[in-house]
Amino acid sequence: MPIGFGGYYAFTSWDGLTHATWVGLKNFRAIAADATARAALWNTLELASAFVVASNAIGLALALELNRTLKTRHVLRSIFFAPVAISPLAMALIWRWIFDNEGALNRVLRDVGLSSLNRAWLGDPSTALWTILVVLVWQFSGLAMVLYLTGLQQIPREIYEAAAVDGASSWRCVRSVVLPLLAPAVTVSATITLVIGLRVFDQVLALTGGGPVSASETLGTQVYEQTFYLGRYGYGAAFAVLLTVLVAVLALTQLVFLRLREQRI
């Protein structure tokens, strides 16, 4: 019912109080003509793409290292996974202090003689979006790590031993043996991180609020701002429908592609 009502209001002009007026595709045409909306769409796609690549690369590297028989592997796994369990809003507020003009990052740069690199990380349009990426990768790389560890632990030890007997180096073993067998884990991890990246909201709201000058606006923040700040409920619902369709299409497309890749492997 909520999805149905939301879909209906996307085709109306509604302020949340009076009767909703049917306007057809007017809200979607307005989104297409709005420079801020187009920037939000591009930012969402750019952020999600970079997040999927970075979080999966780091998660895979962590999984490969922590799959070994280290005495501290269980403690390290818990440490790297811990950010996933933290409230995104609380975690983003801590990172906001780190990226502040007088925050930890700029202080460290000054202390090591790199004060020329100091900047308003959250207030600079060229870096605001990438600070959000850093926070997302820090928080969710542990999730990708756990997914890859699950896949690694299902690979029989005999396969590693056979590769070693055949003279395969560690890198060749990872590339030719481990990665093909991890294809199902790659599918799951890439799909989950893509969905997380596309619907990012809490981190953006807490770190930059979509600024400066809409440099870090996403579709998620536009839904919130248009609906609850500006009272344009119909227009905000149109953004929500657009975001839902985008997530569904991209996630399902990627899922089908990776499943087909699994079958070829």
C-alpha positions as CSV (number, residue, x, y, z in Angstrom):
1,M,0.0,0.0,0.0
2,P,2.7,2.6,0.8
3,I,4.4,1.8,-2.6
4,G,1.1,2.1,-4.4
5,F,0.2,5.4,-2.7
6,G,3.7,6.8,-3.3
7,G,3.5,5.8,-7.0
8,Y,0.1,7.5,-7.3
9,Y,1.3,10.8,-5.6
10,A,4.3,11.0,-8.0
11,F,1.7,11.9,-10.7
12,T,0.0,14.6,-8.6
13,S,0.6,18.0,-7.3
14,W,0.2,17.7,-3.5
15,D,1.3,19.8,-0.6
16,G,0.6,17.1,2.0
17,L,-2.5,18.9,3.3
18,T,-5.0,19.7,0.6
19,H,-6.5,17.4,-2.0
20,A,-3.9,16.0,-4.5
21,T,-4.4,17.1,-8.1
22,W,-3.5,14.7,-10.9
23,V,-0.9,16.3,-13.2
24,G,0.3,13.2,-15.1
25,L,4.0,13.3,-16.1
26,K,4.5,16.9,-15.1
27,N,6.7,16.1,-12.1
28,F,9.0,13.9,-14.1
29,R,9.3,16.5,-16.8
30,A,10.2,19.0,-14.2
31,I,12.9,16.7,-12.8
32,A,14.3,16.3,-16.3
33,A,14.5,20.1,-16.7
34,D,15.9,20.8,-13.3
35,A,19.7,21.2,-13.2
36,T,19.9,20.3,-9.5
37,A,18.0,17.1,-10.1
38,R,20.3,16.1,-13.0
39,A,23.3,16.8,-10.8
40,A,21.8,14.7,-8.0
41,L,21.3,11.8,-10.5
42,W,24.9,12.0,-11.7
43,N,26.2,12.3,-8.2
44,T,24.2,9.2,-7.2
45,L,25.6,7.2,-10.1
46,E,29.1,8.4,-9.7
47,L,29.2,7.8,-5.9
48,A,27.6,4.3,-6.2
49,S,30.0,3.2,-8.9
50,A,33.1,4.3,-7.0
51,F,31.7,2.8,-3.8
52,V,31.1,-0.6,-5.4
53,V,34.6,-0.8,-6.8
54,A,36.4,0.5,-3.7
55,S,34.4,-1.4,-1.0
56,N,34.7,-4.7,-2.9
57,A,38.4,-4.3,-3.6
58,I,39.2,-3.5,0.0
59,G,36.8,-6.2,1.3
60,L,38.3,-8.8,-0.9
61,A,41.9,-7.8,0.2
62,L,40.9,-8.0,3.8
63,A,39.2,-11.4,3.3
64,L,42.2,-12.9,1.6
65,E,44.5,-11.7,4.4
66,L,42.2,-12.7,7.3
67,N,41.4,-16.1,5.8
68,R,44.9,-17.2,6.9
69,T,45.6,-19.0,10.2
70,L,46.5,-15.8,12.1
71,K,46.1,-16.0,15.8
72,T,44.4,-12.6,15.9
73,R,42.2,-13.2,12.8
74,H,38.9,-13.4,14.8
75,V,39.7,-10.1,16.6
76,L,40.7,-8.4,13.4
77,R,37.5,-9.6,11.6
78,S,35.4,-8.2,14.4
79,I,37.2,-4.9,14.3
80,F,36.8,-4.5,10.5
81,F,33.2,-5.5,10.6
82,A,32.3,-3.3,13.6
83,P,31.6,-0.1,11.6
84,V,28.7,-1.9,9.8
85,A,26.9,-2.2,13.1
86,I,27.3,1.5,14.0
87,S,24.4,3.9,13.4
88,P,25.2,5.6,10.0
89,L,24.1,9.0,11.3
90,A,26.3,8.8,14.5
91,M,29.2,7.5,12.5
92,A,28.9,10.3,9.9
93,L,28.8,13.0,12.7
94,I,32.2,11.7,14.0
95,W,33.6,11.8,10.5
96,R,32.2,15.3,10.1
97,W,34.5,16.4,13.0
98,I,37.5,14.6,11.3
99,F,36.9,16.5,8.1
100,D,36.1,19.9,9.8
101,N,38.4,22.9,9.1
102,E,39.9,22.4,12.5
103,G,39.3,18.7,12.7
104,A,41.7,15.8,13.0
105,L,42.6,15.4,9.4
106,N,43.8,19.0,8.9
107,R,45.6,18.9,12.2
108,V,47.5,15.8,11.3
109,L,48.4,17.3,7.9
110,R,49.8,20.4,9.7
111,D,51.7,18.3,12.2
112,V,53.5,16.3,9.5
113,G,54.4,19.4,7.5
114,L,51.7,19.1,4.8
115,S,49.7,22.2,5.8
116,S,49.5,23.1,2.1
117,L,47.0,20.3,1.7
118,N,44.6,21.7,4.4
119,R,41.2,22.6,3.0
120,A,37.6,22.7,3.9
121,W,36.9,19.1,2.9
122,L,33.2,19.3,3.4
123,G,32.9,22.9,2.1
124,D,34.8,22.4,-1.1
125,P,32.7,21.4,-4.1
126,S,35.6,19.4,-5.5
127,T,36.0,17.2,-2.4
128,A,32.6,17.1,-0.7
129,L,31.3,14.1,-2.6
130,W,34.5,12.2,-2.1
131,T,34.5,12.6,1.6
132,I,31.1,10.8,1.6
133,L,32.7,8.0,-0.5
134,V,35.5,7.7,2.1
135,V,33.0,7.3,4.9
136,L,30.9,4.8,3.0
137,V,33.9,2.7,2.1
138,W,35.1,2.8,5.7
139,Q,31.8,1.7,7.0
140,F,30.9,-1.1,4.5
141,S,34.2,-2.7,3.4
142,G,33.8,-4.9,6.5
143,L,30.5,-6.2,5.1
144,A,32.1,-7.1,1.8
145,M,34.9,-8.8,3.8
146,V,32.5,-11.0,5.6
147,L,30.7,-12.0,2.3
148,Y,34.1,-12.9,0.7
149,L,35.2,-14.8,3.8
150,T,32.1,-16.9,3.6
151,G,33.0,-17.7,0.0
152,L,36.7,-18.4,0.8
153,Q,35.8,-20.8,3.6
154,Q,33.7,-22.9,1.2
155,I,36.8,-23.5,-1.1
156,P,38.3,-26.9,-0.2
157,R,41.9,-26.7,1.1
158,E,42.8,-29.5,-1.4
159,I,42.4,-27.0,-4.3
160,Y,45.1,-24.7,-2.8
161,E,47.4,-27.7,-2.2
162,A,46.9,-28.9,-5.8
163,A,47.7,-25.4,-7.1
164,A,50.9,-25.2,-4.9
165,V,52.0,-28.7,-6.2
166,D,51.6,-27.5,-9.8
167,G,53.9,-24.6,-9.0
168,A,51.4,-21.8,-9.0
169,S,52.5,-18.6,-7.2
170,S,50.3,-17.0,-4.6
171,W,49.1,-14.3,-7.0
172,R,48.5,-16.9,-9.8
173,C,46.5,-19.0,-7.3
174,V,44.3,-16.1,-6.3
175,R,43.8,-15.0,-9.9
176,S,43.2,-18.4,-11.5
177,V,41.7,-20.5,-8.6
178,V,40.3,-18.3,-5.9
179,L,38.6,-15.5,-7.9
180,P,36.7,-17.9,-10.3
181,L,35.4,-19.9,-7.3
182,L,34.4,-16.7,-5.5
183,A,32.1,-15.7,-8.4
184,P,28.9,-16.3,-6.3
185,A,30.3,-14.2,-3.4
186,V,31.2,-11.4,-5.9
187,T,27.6,-11.4,-7.2
188,V,26.1,-11.1,-3.8
189,S,28.6,-8.5,-2.5
190,A,28.5,-6.3,-5.7
191,T,24.7,-6.3,-5.7
192,I,24.4,-5.4,-2.0
193,T,27.0,-2.6,-2.2
194,L,25.4,-1.2,-5.4
195,V,22.0,-0.9,-3.6
196,I,23.6,0.7,-0.6
197,G,25.5,3.2,-2.8
198,L,22.4,4.2,-4.8
199,R,20.2,4.8,-1.8
200,V,22.8,6.6,0.3
201,F,21.2,9.3,2.5
202,D,22.2,9.4,6.2
203,Q,25.9,10.0,5.5
204,V,25.1,12.8,3.0
205,L,22.7,14.5,5.3
206,A,25.0,14.4,8.3
207,L,28.2,15.4,6.4
208,T,27.3,18.0,3.8
209,G,23.5,18.3,3.7
210,G,23.8,18.0,0.0
211,G,26.1,21.0,-0.3
212,P,28.1,23.0,-1.0
213,V,26.1,24.4,-3.9
214,S,24.4,21.0,-4.5
215,A,27.8,19.4,-5.1
216,S,26.9,16.3,-3.1
217,E,23.2,16.2,-3.7
218,T,21.8,12.7,-4.3
219,L,18.4,11.4,-5.3
220,G,17.9,10.3,-1.6
221,T,18.5,13.9,-0.3
222,Q,16.3,15.3,-3.0
223,V,13.4,13.1,-1.9
224,Y,13.9,14.4,1.6
225,E,14.3,18.1,0.7
226,Q,11.5,18.4,-1.8
227,T,9.1,16.5,0.5
228,F,9.8,17.7,4.0
229,Y,11.7,21.0,3.5
230,L,9.7,22.5,0.6
231,G,6.4,20.7,1.1
232,R,6.3,19.5,-2.5
233,Y,5.0,16.0,-1.7
234,G,4.1,15.1,-5.3
235,Y,7.4,16.2,-6.7
236,G,9.3,14.4,-3.8
237,A,7.3,11.2,-4.6
238,A,8.4,11.5,-8.2
239,F,12.0,11.5,-7.0
240,A,11.3,8.5,-4.8
241,V,9.8,6.6,-7.8
242,L,12.8,7.5,-9.9
243,L,15.2,6.3,-7.3
244,T,13.2,3.0,-6.8
245,V,13.3,2.3,-10.6
246,L,17.0,3.2,-10.8
247,V,17.9,0.8,-8.0
248,A,15.7,-2.0,-9.4
249,V,17.0,-1.7,-13.0
250,L,20.7,-1.3,-12.1
251,A,20.7,-4.0,-9.4
252,L,18.8,-6.5,-11.5
253,T,20.9,-5.8,-14.6
254,Q,24.1,-6.3,-12.6
255,L,22.7,-9.4,-10.9
256,V,21.8,-11.0,-14.3
257,F,25.1,-10.1,-15.8
258,L,27.1,-11.6,-12.8
259,R,24.9,-14.7,-12.8
260,L,25.6,-15.3,-16.4
261,R,29.3,-14.8,-15.7
262,E,29.1,-17.4,-13.0
263,Q,27.7,-19.9,-15.5
264,R,30.5,-19.2,-18.0
265,I,33.1,-19.8,-15.3
